[in-house]
């Protein structure tokens, strides 16, 4: 997702960079000390021209060799002091700024975990990765160098100009001649470079997304022989990024040419005017040497303005991109539960999993669009397993995602054993409800760690073995080179689809949850393995309230009752046999004759 908000152009770089202060505050003492040390080091450098003036007008003019050697010693000591002070500045900032970068990255990661699923649906992973890596590196570089030296060089230039004016005010005015055009050029450069820097960083995110997708989807790329088209897409993005980087280079070259040329012309003019004054006897040779030495000492602070501004603009856009994510609202806070409706319902009627007039529309859907789920009334009794059946795109997966609050209901409420799920903390809710998705996701960790993610911190080997047995995964897991300690690789792609699905099912049941939500958990299994898993799963479902998305009759037969979802509503509820007799649509679904496919991507497929 390439995002270049319109507000980015009108926002001040200074105001944006000031948002870094809460992260910098803990190390402010060392940063301020480093800045002070750098200013002192720069001022030490400006003393050198004054020593040269003393040497030229004193020992050299008087032919005092001892004085010349003494002056050389002074210059040596000043040079050593300047070098040591700049080394001390670097030592002061290195460790704390690496801590600032690590802290910002950790906060970004924690915030990403708290953002709703809808946010991750909208954002490309490459854009998030580039913000967590490249952008934070740019911020650290800014804090380590440009932030300090914009101050240090500014102070150095002011002090140097004062020294030159005190030496000879006419030569000082000659040196100050290019100031106005330099300031104008810097303002123009800053505005144009800011736009190019933002564009380049967004394009880096897009390129990262393409690389990540090509690596993760390498089997598809190779299987369909699409390596050329993927390479072409990569080249196009890389060519676009190269063009943007060249535009940045041209801007930097232009400002640098101006910044270097104008001061050199001013120094040349000052040399001519000063030489004439020395020849006329109105100016001492030592004063001219000191003046020109000071002007030359200011060359670096002046010439560095261009790339310091460039680095500052890149850090500003990196900070802006970072806070685009950090400013995204996390999952809503857990509000107080609404009062339960009055009545004398029995515990059996209140217990289990219940949907009370639930409606749902995706947050990014048009306001006038019909809800994906409308007036859902469904009750899964305590200890009961219910199959959820519907045509492709009917919203089955979305309905199941509402239970663990991966999405929030638009209206209505969902209760677990009579308690509104919004009255629970998400931690408490997700400890009660375990989920297994149709597309299983495994992490770059051991088999055991992947399965035990579904249990509390005190789960161990017995719980792991029980879960593997239920999912009929024990045999293939123990046949792996290191058994449950075997690393499964990124997204578990070293395993087959059926093996990944069985591990995901084991992860769902390992914690003995009170409520189980399964989204077609057996779709990748062969007939024999499916039968064995179903037999073991029946024993688990005896003590669990379960909602199971099903597409095949074999999965439906796991459930006590079946709910038919169509047109965003629950159309019928009953046993498998009852619905076969009473519902034509259900009978058609179970016969494999799926109703007409959606004409395009539907939100129910999410």
C-alpha positions as CSV (number, residue, x, y, z in Angstrom):
1,X,0.0,0.0,0.0
2,X,1.7,3.2,-1.1
3,X,0.5,6.0,1.0
4,X,1.3,9.6,0.3
5,X,-1.2,11.6,2.3
6,X,-2.0,15.1,1.2
7,X,-1.3,16.4,4.7
8,X,2.3,15.3,4.3
9,X,3.2,18.3,2.1
10,X,1.7,20.9,4.4
11,X,3.1,19.5,7.6
12,X,6.2,21.2,8.9
13,X,9.3,19.0,9.1
14,X,10.2,20.5,12.4
15,X,6.7,19.7,13.9
16,X,7.0,16.2,12.6
17,X,10.5,15.6,14.1
18,X,9.4,17.1,17.4
19,X,7.2,14.0,17.8
20,X,10.3,12.0,18.4
21,X,10.9,13.8,21.7
22,X,9.1,11.2,23.9
23,X,11.5,8.6,22.6
24,X,14.5,10.8,22.9
25,X,13.7,12.1,26.4
26,X,15.2,9.2,28.3
27,X,18.6,9.8,26.7
28,X,18.4,13.6,26.5
29,X,21.3,14.2,29.0
30,X,23.8,12.3,26.8
31,X,22.5,14.0,23.6
32,X,22.7,17.5,25.1
33,X,26.2,16.7,26.4
34,X,27.2,15.4,23.0
35,X,25.9,18.6,21.4
36,X,27.7,20.8,23.9
37,X,31.0,18.8,23.3
38,X,30.6,19.2,19.6
39,X,30.1,23.0,19.9
40,X,33.2,23.2,22.1
41,X,35.1,21.2,19.5
42,X,34.0,23.5,16.8
43,X,34.9,26.6,18.8
44,X,38.3,25.1,19.4
45,X,38.7,24.8,15.6
46,X,38.0,28.6,15.3
47,X,40.8,29.4,17.8
48,X,43.3,28.0,15.3
49,X,43.1,31.1,12.9
50,X,43.7,33.4,15.9
51,X,46.8,31.5,16.8
52,X,47.9,31.8,13.1
53,X,47.4,35.6,13.3
54,X,49.5,35.8,16.4
55,X,52.3,33.8,14.7
56,X,52.3,35.8,11.5
57,X,52.2,39.2,13.2
58,X,54.4,38.1,16.1
59,X,57.2,35.5,15.9
60,X,57.2,35.2,12.1
61,X,57.4,39.0,11.6
62,X,60.0,39.3,14.4
63,X,62.0,36.2,13.1
64,X,61.5,34.6,16.5
65,X,62.1,30.8,15.7
66,X,61.3,29.8,19.3
67,X,58.0,31.6,19.1
68,X,57.2,29.8,15.8
69,X,57.8,26.4,17.5
70,X,55.7,27.5,20.4
71,X,52.9,28.5,18.1
72,X,53.2,25.1,16.2
73,X,52.8,23.3,19.6
74,X,49.7,25.4,20.3
75,X,48.2,24.4,16.9
76,X,49.1,20.7,17.5
77,X,47.4,20.7,20.9
78,X,44.3,22.5,19.5
79,X,44.0,19.9,16.7
80,X,44.4,17.0,19.2
81,X,41.7,18.6,21.5
82,X,39.3,19.0,18.6
83,X,39.7,15.4,17.5
84,X,39.3,14.0,21.0
85,X,36.2,16.1,21.6
86,X,34.5,14.9,18.3
87,X,35.5,11.3,19.3
88,X,33.8,11.9,22.7
89,X,30.7,13.2,21.0
90,X,30.4,10.0,18.9
91,X,30.9,7.8,21.9
92,X,28.2,9.7,23.8
93,X,25.5,9.2,21.1
94,X,26.2,5.7,19.8
95,X,24.8,3.5,22.5
96,X,21.7,5.7,23.6
97,X,20.6,6.2,19.9
98,X,20.7,2.4,19.2
99,X,18.5,2.1,22.3
100,X,16.1,4.8,20.9
101,X,15.8,2.9,17.6
102,X,15.3,-0.5,19.4
103,X,12.6,1.1,21.6
104,X,10.7,2.6,18.7
105,X,10.9,-0.7,16.8
106,X,9.6,-2.5,19.8
107,X,6.7,-0.1,20.3
108,X,5.8,-0.3,16.6
109,X,5.7,-4.1,16.9
110,X,3.5,-4.0,20.0
111,X,1.2,-1.6,18.3
112,X,0.9,-3.7,15.2
113,X,-0.3,-6.6,17.4
114,X,-3.0,-4.4,18.9
115,X,-4.3,-3.0,15.6
116,X,-7.5,-4.6,14.3
117,X,-7.6,-7.1,11.5
118,X,-9.2,-4.6,9.3
119,X,-6.0,-2.5,9.4
120,X,-3.9,-5.4,8.4
121,X,-6.3,-6.2,5.6
122,X,-5.7,-2.7,4.1
123,X,-1.9,-2.4,4.5
124,X,0.7,-4.2,2.5
125,X,3.2,-6.1,4.7
126,X,6.1,-4.6,2.7
127,X,5.0,-1.1,3.7
128,X,5.0,-2.1,7.4
129,X,8.3,-3.8,7.1
130,X,10.0,-0.8,5.5
131,X,8.7,1.4,8.4
132,X,10.1,-1.0,11.0
133,X,13.5,-1.2,9.3
134,X,14.6,1.4,6.7
135,X,12.6,4.3,8.2
136,X,13.8,3.7,11.8
137,X,17.4,3.5,10.5
138,X,17.0,6.9,8.9
139,X,15.6,8.3,12.2
140,X,18.6,7.0,14.1
141,X,21.0,8.5,11.6
142,X,19.3,11.8,11.9
143,X,19.5,11.8,15.7
144,X,23.1,10.8,15.6
145,X,24.4,13.3,13.0
146,X,22.2,15.9,11.4
147,X,20.3,16.9,14.6
148,X,23.6,17.7,16.4
149,X,25.4,19.2,13.5
150,X,22.6,21.5,12.4
151,X,23.0,23.1,15.8
152,X,26.8,22.8,15.9
153,X,27.3,24.2,12.4
154,X,24.8,27.0,13.0
155,X,26.7,28.0,16.2
156,X,30.0,27.7,14.3
157,X,28.9,29.9,11.4
158,X,27.5,32.6,13.8
159,X,30.7,32.6,15.9
160,X,32.9,32.5,12.8
161,X,31.1,35.4,11.2
162,X,31.4,37.5,14.4
163,X,35.2,36.7,14.5
164,X,35.6,37.8,10.8
165,X,33.6,41.0,11.4
166,X,35.8,41.8,14.4
167,X,38.9,41.2,12.3
168,X,37.7,43.5,9.4
169,X,34.1,44.4,8.9
170,X,34.5,45.3,5.2
171,X,35.9,41.8,4.4
172,X,33.1,40.4,6.6
173,X,30.4,42.1,4.4
174,X,32.1,40.6,1.3
175,X,31.8,37.1,2.8
176,X,28.2,37.7,3.8
177,X,27.2,38.7,0.3
178,X,25.9,35.2,-0.8
179,X,23.7,34.8,2.3
180,X,20.4,35.8,0.8
181,X,20.5,33.7,-2.3
182,X,21.7,30.7,-0.2
183,X,18.7,31.0,2.1
184,X,16.3,31.2,-0.8
185,X,17.9,28.2,-2.5
186,X,17.7,26.1,0.7
187,X,14.0,26.9,1.2
188,X,13.2,25.8,-2.4
189,X,15.4,22.7,-2.1
190,X,13.8,21.6,1.2
191,X,10.3,21.7,-0.3
192,X,11.2,19.8,-3.4
193,X,13.4,17.3,-1.7
194,X,10.7,16.5,1.0
195,X,8.3,15.4,-1.8
196,X,10.9,13.3,-3.5
197,X,12.1,11.7,-0.2
198,X,8.5,10.7,0.7
199,X,7.9,9.2,-2.7
200,X,11.1,7.2,-2.6
201,X,10.3,5.8,0.8
202,X,6.8,4.7,-0.2
203,X,8.3,3.1,-3.3
204,X,10.8,1.2,-1.2
205,X,7.8,-0.2,0.7
206,X,6.1,-1.3,-2.5
207,X,9.3,-3.0,-3.7
208,X,9.6,-4.8,-0.4
209,X,6.1,-6.1,-0.8
210,X,6.9,-7.5,-4.2
211,X,10.0,-9.2,-3.0
212,X,8.2,-10.7,0.0
213,X,5.3,-11.9,-2.0
214,X,7.6,-13.5,-4.6
215,X,9.6,-15.3,-1.9
216,X,6.5,-16.5,0.0
217,X,4.8,-17.5,-3.2
218,X,7.8,-19.1,-4.9
219,X,5.9,-22.3,-5.4
220,X,3.1,-20.5,-7.3
221,X,5.7,-18.5,-9.3
222,X,7.6,-21.6,-10.3
223,X,4.5,-23.8,-10.7
224,X,2.9,-21.5,-13.2
225,X,6.1,-20.4,-14.8
226,X,5.5,-16.7,-13.8
227,X,9.1,-15.9,-13.0
228,X,9.4,-13.6,-16.0
229,X,6.2,-11.6,-15.2
230,X,7.3,-11.3,-11.6
231,X,10.8,-10.2,-12.7
232,X,9.2,-7.7,-15.0
233,X,7.0,-6.3,-12.2
234,X,10.1,-6.1,-10.0
235,X,12.1,-4.3,-12.7
236,X,9.3,-1.7,-13.2
237,X,9.2,-0.9,-9.5
238,X,13.0,-0.9,-9.3
239,X,13.2,1.4,-12.3
240,X,10.6,3.8,-10.8
241,X,12.5,3.9,-7.5
242,X,15.8,4.5,-9.4
243,X,14.2,7.4,-11.2
244,X,13.1,8.9,-7.9
245,X,16.5,8.4,-6.3
246,X,18.1,10.1,-9.3
247,X,15.8,13.0,-8.9
248,X,16.9,13.3,-5.3
249,X,20.5,13.1,-6.5
250,X,19.9,15.9,-9.0
251,X,18.3,18.1,-6.4
252,X,21.2,17.5,-4.0
253,X,23.8,18.1,-6.7
254,X,22.1,21.4,-7.6
255,X,21.9,22.8,-4.0
256,X,25.5,21.6,-3.4
257,X,26.8,23.3,-6.5
258,X,25.3,26.6,-5.3
259,X,26.4,26.1,-1.7
260,X,30.0,25.4,-2.8
261,X,30.3,27.9,-5.6
262,X,28.9,31.1,-3.9
263,X,31.1,30.9,-0.7
264,X,34.2,30.1,-2.9
265,X,33.5,33.2,-5.0
266,X,33.0,35.3,-1.8
267,X,36.3,33.9,-0.3
268,X,38.1,34.8,-3.6
269,X,36.7,38.3,-3.5
270,X,37.7,38.7,0.1
271,X,41.3,37.5,-0.8
272,X,41.6,40.1,-3.5
273,X,40.2,43.0,-1.4
274,X,42.3,41.9,1.6
275,X,45.5,41.7,-0.4
276,X,44.9,45.2,-1.7
277,X,44.4,46.4,1.9
278,X,47.6,44.7,3.0
279,X,49.5,46.3,0.1
280,X,48.1,49.7,1.1
281,X,49.2,49.1,4.8
282,X,45.6,49.3,6.1
283,X,45.5,45.7,7.1
284,X,48.1,43.4,8.7
285,X,49.2,40.2,7.0
286,X,48.3,38.3,10.2
287,X,44.8,39.7,10.2
288,X,44.3,38.6,6.5
289,X,45.6,35.1,7.3
290,X,43.4,34.8,10.3
291,X,40.4,36.1,8.3
292,X,40.9,33.7,5.4
293,X,41.6,30.8,7.8
294,X,38.4,31.5,9.6
295,X,36.5,31.7,6.3
296,X,38.1,28.4,5.2
297,X,37.2,26.8,8.5
298,X,33.5,27.8,7.8
299,X,33.5,26.0,4.4
300,X,32.6,22.6,5.9
301,X,29.7,24.0,8.1
302,X,28.3,25.9,5.1
303,X,28.8,23.1,2.5
304,X,27.3,20.5,4.8
305,X,24.0,22.4,4.9
306,X,22.8,20.7,1.7
307,X,23.1,17.1,2.8
308,X,22.1,17.9,6.4
309,X,18.9,19.3,5.1
310,X,18.5,16.3,2.8
311,X,19.0,13.8,5.7
312,X,16.6,15.9,7.9
313,X,13.9,15.7,5.2
314,X,14.4,12.0,4.9
315,X,14.2,11.6,8.6
316,X,11.0,13.8,8.7
317,X,9.3,11.6,6.1
318,X,10.4,8.5,7.9
319,X,9.0,9.8,11.2
320,X,5.8,10.7,9.4
321,X,5.5,7.2,8.0
322,X,6.2,5.7,11.4
323,X,3.5,7.7,13.1
324,X,1.0,6.9,10.3
325,X,1.0,3.4,11.8
326,X,1.4,4.5,15.4
327,X,-1.6,6.9,15.1
328,X,-3.9,4.2,13.7
329,X,-6.4,3.4,16.5
330,X,-5.9,0.1,18.1
331,X,-8.7,-2.4,18.9
332,X,-11.4,-0.6,20.8
333,X,-11.1,-0.6,24.5
334,X,-13.3,-3.1,26.3
335,X,-16.5,-1.2,27.2
336,X,-18.8,-2.1,30.0
337,X,-21.3,-4.8,28.9
338,X,-24.8,-3.6,28.1
339,X,-27.3,-4.8,30.6
340,X,-28.8,-8.2,29.8
341,X,-32.3,-8.1,28.6
342,X,-34.9,-8.7,31.2
343,X,-36.6,-12.0,31.4
344,X,-36.8,-15.4,33.2
345,X,-34.7,-17.4,30.7
346,X,-33.3,-20.6,32.1
347,X,-29.5,-21.1,32.4
348,X,-29.8,-23.6,29.5
349,X,-31.3,-20.8,27.3
350,X,-28.7,-18.3,28.4
351,X,-25.7,-20.6,28.2
352,X,-23.4,-21.6,25.4
353,X,-22.7,-19.3,22.4
354,X,-25.5,-16.9,21.3
355,X,-25.8,-14.3,18.7
356,X,-28.4,-11.7,19.6
357,X,-29.7,-9.7,16.5
358,X,-26.1,-9.3,15.2
359,X,-25.4,-7.1,12.2
360,X,-22.0,-6.6,10.6
361,X,-20.6,-4.4,7.9
362,X,-16.9,-4.0,7.2
363,X,-15.6,-0.6,8.4
364,X,-14.3,0.3,4.9
365,X,-17.6,-0.6,3.2
366,X,-19.7,2.3,1.8
367,X,-22.2,3.6,4.4
368,X,-25.2,2.9,2.2
369,X,-24.2,-0.7,1.4
370,X,-26.3,-3.5,2.9
371,X,-24.7,-5.3,5.8
372,X,-22.9,-8.5,5.1
373,X,-24.6,-10.1,8.1
374,X,-28.1,-9.0,9.1
375,X,-30.2,-9.8,12.1
376,X,-28.3,-13.0,13.0
377,X,-30.1,-15.0,15.7
378,X,-28.2,-18.2,16.6
379,X,-27.9,-20.2,19.7
380,X,-25.2,-22.9,20.2
381,X,-26.2,-24.7,23.4
382,X,-23.7,-25.6,26.1
383,X,-21.7,-28.6,25.0
384,X,-23.3,-28.6,21.6
385,X,-21.5,-28.5,18.3
386,X,-23.1,-26.6,15.4
387,X,-22.1,-26.7,11.8
388,X,-22.3,-23.5,9.8
389,X,-23.1,-24.1,6.1
390,X,-23.6,-21.6,3.3
391,X,-22.6,-20.8,-0.3
392,X,-19.3,-19.3,-1.2
393,X,-19.1,-15.7,-0.1
394,X,-22.1,-16.0,2.3
395,X,-20.0,-14.6,5.2
396,X,-19.4,-17.8,7.2
397,X,-15.8,-17.0,8.0
398,X,-16.7,-13.4,8.9
399,X,-19.4,-14.7,11.3
400,X,-16.9,-17.0,13.1
401,X,-14.4,-14.1,13.3
402,X,-16.9,-12.1,15.4
403,X,-16.7,-14.6,18.2
404,X,-13.0,-13.9,19.2
405,X,-13.6,-10.3,18.3
406,X,-11.2,-10.3,15.3
407,X,-14.0,-8.0,13.9
408,X,-16.4,-6.0,16.0
409,X,-20.2,-6.4,15.4
410,X,-21.9,-3.3,13.9
411,X,-24.9,-3.8,16.1
412,X,-26.4,-6.5,18.4
413,X,-24.3,-8.6,20.7
414,X,-22.7,-12.0,21.2
415,X,-22.7,-13.8,24.6
416,X,-20.8,-16.7,26.0
417,X,-22.7,-18.4,28.8
418,X,-24.8,-15.3,29.1
419,X,-21.9,-12.9,29.4
420,X,-21.5,-10.3,26.6
421,X,-18.1,-10.8,25.0
422,X,-17.5,-7.0,25.0
423,X,-17.7,-7.1,28.8
424,X,-14.6,-9.4,28.8
425,X,-11.0,-8.3,28.2
426,X,-9.7,-9.7,24.9
427,X,-7.2,-11.7,26.9
428,X,-10.0,-13.4,28.9
429,X,-12.2,-13.9,25.8
430,X,-9.5,-15.5,23.7
431,X,-8.5,-17.7,26.6
432,X,-12.1,-19.1,26.5
433,X,-12.4,-19.3,22.7
434,X,-9.9,-21.3,20.5
435,X,-9.9,-20.9,16.7
436,X,-8.6,-22.9,13.8
437,X,-8.7,-21.3,10.3
438,X,-9.0,-22.9,7.0
439,X,-5.7,-21.4,5.9
440,X,-3.4,-22.6,8.7
441,X,-0.5,-20.2,9.6
442,X,2.6,-21.6,11.3
443,X,5.6,-19.6,12.6
444,X,9.3,-20.1,12.2
445,X,9.6,-22.1,15.4
446,X,9.5,-25.7,16.5
447,X,6.4,-27.9,16.0
448,X,5.9,-28.0,19.8
449,X,6.1,-24.2,20.1
450,X,3.6,-23.8,17.3
451,X,1.1,-26.1,18.9
452,X,1.5,-24.8,22.5
453,X,0.8,-21.3,21.3
454,X,-2.9,-22.3,21.8
455,X,-2.4,-23.2,25.5
456,X,-1.6,-21.3,28.7
457,X,1.9,-20.8,29.9
458,X,1.8,-23.9,32.1
459,X,1.1,-26.4,29.3
460,X,3.7,-29.0,28.7
461,X,4.5,-32.3,27.0
462,X,1.3,-34.2,28.1
463,X,-1.0,-31.5,26.7
464,X,1.1,-31.4,23.5
465,X,0.9,-35.2,23.0
466,X,-2.9,-35.2,23.6
467,X,-3.4,-32.4,21.1
468,X,-1.3,-34.1,18.5
469,X,-3.2,-37.3,19.0
470,X,-6.6,-35.6,18.5
471,X,-5.3,-34.0,15.3
472,X,-3.8,-37.3,14.1
473,X,-0.5,-35.5,13.9
474,X,1.6,-37.6,16.3
475,X,2.9,-40.1,13.8
476,X,4.2,-37.6,11.2
477,X,5.5,-35.2,13.9
478,X,7.6,-37.9,15.7
479,X,8.9,-39.1,12.3
480,X,10.4,-35.6,11.8
481,X,14.2,-35.4,12.3
482,X,13.9,-33.8,15.8
483,X,10.3,-34.7,16.6
484,X,8.4,-31.9,18.3
485,X,11.7,-29.8,18.4
486,X,11.9,-29.7,14.6
487,X,11.8,-26.2,13.1
488,X,9.0,-26.0,10.6
489,X,10.4,-23.0,8.6
490,X,8.7,-19.8,7.5
491,X,4.9,-20.2,7.4
492,X,5.4,-24.0,7.8
493,X,5.9,-24.4,4.0
494,X,8.3,-27.3,4.7
495,X,5.2,-29.3,5.6
496,X,2.3,-30.4,3.4
497,X,-1.0,-28.6,3.5
498,X,-2.7,-31.4,5.4
499,X,0.2,-31.5,8.0
500,X,-0.1,-27.8,8.6
501,X,-3.9,-28.0,9.0
502,X,-3.5,-30.8,11.5
503,X,-1.0,-28.8,13.5
504,X,-3.4,-25.8,13.5
505,X,-6.2,-28.1,14.7
506,X,-3.9,-29.4,17.5
507,X,-3.1,-25.8,18.4
508,X,-6.9,-25.1,18.8
509,X,-7.6,-28.0,21.1
510,X,-4.4,-28.1,23.2
511,X,-5.8,-25.7,25.8
512,X,-9.0,-27.6,26.3
513,X,-11.1,-24.5,25.4
514,X,-14.7,-24.0,26.6
515,X,-15.6,-22.7,23.1
516,X,-14.2,-23.9,19.8
517,X,-14.5,-22.1,16.5
518,X,-13.3,-24.1,13.5
519,X,-13.3,-22.7,10.0
520,X,-13.4,-25.8,7.7
521,X,-10.5,-27.4,9.6
522,X,-10.3,-30.6,7.6
523,X,-10.4,-29.4,4.0
524,X,-6.8,-30.4,3.2
525,X,-7.0,-33.9,4.6
526,X,-7.3,-37.1,2.7
527,X,-10.3,-39.3,3.3
528,X,-8.7,-41.7,5.7
529,X,-6.9,-39.1,7.8
530,X,-10.1,-37.0,7.9
531,X,-12.1,-40.0,9.2
532,X,-9.5,-40.6,12.0
533,X,-9.4,-36.9,12.9
534,X,-13.2,-36.7,13.0
535,X,-13.3,-39.8,15.3
536,X,-10.9,-38.1,17.7
537,X,-12.5,-34.7,17.4
538,X,-15.9,-36.2,18.4
539,X,-14.4,-37.0,21.8
540,X,-13.2,-33.5,22.2
541,X,-16.5,-31.9,21.2
542,X,-18.4,-33.8,23.9
543,X,-17.1,-31.3,26.5
544,X,-16.9,-28.2,24.2
545,X,-19.3,-25.7,22.7
546,X,-18.3,-25.6,19.1
547,X,-19.2,-23.6,15.9
548,X,-17.8,-25.3,12.8
549,X,-17.8,-23.9,9.3
550,X,-18.4,-26.9,7.1
551,X,-18.4,-27.5,3.3
552,X,-18.6,-31.3,3.2
553,X,-21.2,-33.7,4.6
554,X,-18.5,-35.6,6.5
555,X,-17.7,-32.4,8.5
556,X,-21.4,-31.6,9.0
557,X,-21.9,-35.0,10.6
558,X,-19.5,-34.0,13.3
559,X,-22.1,-31.5,14.6
560,X,-25.3,-32.0,16.6
561,X,-27.1,-29.4,14.6
562,X,-26.6,-27.4,11.4
563,X,-27.3,-23.7,10.7
564,X,-27.8,-22.5,7.1
565,X,-26.4,-19.0,6.3
566,X,-27.8,-17.3,3.1
567,X,-28.3,-13.7,2.1
568,X,-26.7,-12.5,5.3
569,X,-29.2,-14.3,7.6
570,X,-29.6,-17.6,9.3
571,X,-32.3,-19.2,7.1
572,X,-32.7,-22.5,8.9
573,X,-31.4,-24.5,11.9
574,X,-31.9,-28.2,12.5
575,X,-30.2,-31.6,12.3
576,X,-28.6,-32.7,9.1
577,X,-31.5,-35.0,8.2
578,X,-34.1,-32.4,9.0
579,X,-32.5,-29.8,6.7
580,X,-32.1,-32.3,3.9
581,X,-35.9,-32.8,4.1
582,X,-37.0,-29.2,4.6
583,X,-34.4,-27.0,2.8
584,X,-33.8,-27.3,-1.0
585,X,-30.8,-24.9,-0.8
586,X,-29.2,-27.0,2.0
587,X,-29.8,-30.2,0.0
588,X,-28.2,-28.6,-3.1
589,X,-25.1,-27.5,-1.0
590,X,-24.7,-31.0,0.4
591,X,-25.0,-32.6,-3.0
592,X,-22.0,-30.4,-4.2
593,X,-24.2,-28.3,-6.5
594,X,-23.1,-24.9,-5.2
595,X,-25.4,-22.0,-6.0
596,X,-24.1,-19.5,-8.5
597,X,-20.7,-18.2,-7.7
598,X,-20.3,-14.5,-6.9
599,X,-19.7,-12.3,-9.9
600,X,-16.7,-10.6,-8.3
601,X,-14.8,-10.5,-5.0
602,X,-17.1,-10.3,-2.1
603,X,-16.4,-9.1,1.4
604,X,-17.8,-12.4,2.6
605,X,-14.8,-14.1,1.2
606,X,-12.5,-12.3,3.7
